Amino acid sequence: MRRCQLTKPSDHEVEDYRRRLGDAILSARKRRRLTQKSAADAAGVTRQFFGLLERGGINVSLETLLRICSVLETTPALLFREVEQNGRSASEFEGTQEPSVGD
């Protein structure tokens, strides 16, 4: 049995993924026709936090992401699907490889 080999994501990869997650949150908020303030208030975060999140400038905890998804009437899975569809896969970043999984 081969072991799965994962590489640590680069700072660039993390920043890019965070930005794309922010874009997906922004799109979901706009589809619901919510302001940052109303979405933030309903999710229990500040408008400033919500703005940073939409710009990809901050990490988000799972608990907060779940609250935001509830407000936006979506799921983390749908947000991450949008992130993946709108971005590059990990193998497209220089120096990274898709993990190999053995039997």
C-alpha positions in Angstrom: 0.0 0.0 0.0 1.4 3.4 -1.0 1.0 6.4 1.3 -0.6 9.6 0.2 2.0 12.2 -0.2 0.8 15.8 0.4 2.9 18.9 0.2 2.4 22.0 2.3 0.7 24.7 0.3 2.7 27.8 -0.5 1.8 31.2 0.9 0.7 32.1 -2.7 -1.6 29.1 -2.9 -3.2 29.9 0.5 -3.7 33.5 -0.5 -5.2 32.6 -3.8 -7.6 30.1 -2.3 -8.6 32.5 0.4 -9.3 35.1 -2.3 -11.4 32.7 -4.3 -13.4 31.7 -1.2 -14.0 35.4 -0.6 -15.2 35.8 -4.1 -17.6 32.8 -3.7 -19.0 34.3 -0.5 -19.4 37.7 -2.2 -21.3 36.1 -5.1 -23.6 34.2 -2.7 -24.3 37.4 -0.7 -25.1 39.3 -3.9 -27.4 36.5 -5.1 -29.3 36.9 -1.8 -29.3 40.7 -2.3 -27.9 41.2 1.1 -25.6 44.1 2.2 -22.4 43.3 4.0 -23.8 44.7 7.2 -27.1 42.7 7.1 -25.2 39.5 6.3 -22.6 40.2 8.9 -25.2 41.0 11.6 -27.2 37.9 10.9 -24.0 35.7 11.0 -22.8 37.4 14.2 -19.7 39.0 12.8 -18.7 42.6 12.1 -19.1 44.3 8.8 -15.4 44.8 8.8 -14.7 41.1 9.3 -17.2 40.2 6.5 -15.5 42.7 4.2 -12.0 41.3 4.9 -13.4 37.8 4.4 -14.9 38.7 1.0 -11.5 40.2 -0.1 -9.6 37.1 1.0 -7.8 39.0 3.7 -8.7 36.8 6.7 -9.0 33.1 7.6 -12.4 31.9 8.8 -13.2 29.3 11.4 -15.5 26.4 10.5 -18.1 27.6 13.0 -18.2 31.1 11.5 -18.3 29.7 7.9 -21.3 27.5 8.9 -23.1 30.6 10.3 -22.3 32.6 7.1 -23.5 29.7 4.9 -26.8 29.6 6.9 -27.3 33.3 6.3 -26.5 33.0 2.6 -28.7 29.9 2.3 -25.8 27.8 0.9 -23.4 25.1 2.2 -19.7 25.0 2.6 -19.6 22.3 -0.1 -21.3 24.5 -2.6 -19.0 27.4 -1.8 -15.9 25.2 -2.2 -17.2 23.8 -5.4 -17.4 27.4 -6.7 -13.9 28.0 -5.5 -12.6 25.0 -7.4 -14.5 25.8 -10.5 -13.3 29.4 -10.6 -9.7 28.7 -9.8 -6.7 26.5 -10.6 -6.3 23.1 -9.1 -3.4 22.5 -6.8 -1.4 20.7 -9.5 -1.3 23.9 -11.6 0.8 25.7 -9.1 4.5 25.5 -9.7 6.2 22.8 -7.7 3.1 21.0 -6.5 1.7 17.6 -7.4 -1.6 15.9 -7.0 -1.4 13.5 -4.1 -0.9 9.9 -5.0 -3.2 7.4 -3.3 -2.4 3.7 -3.3 -4.6 0.7 -2.9 
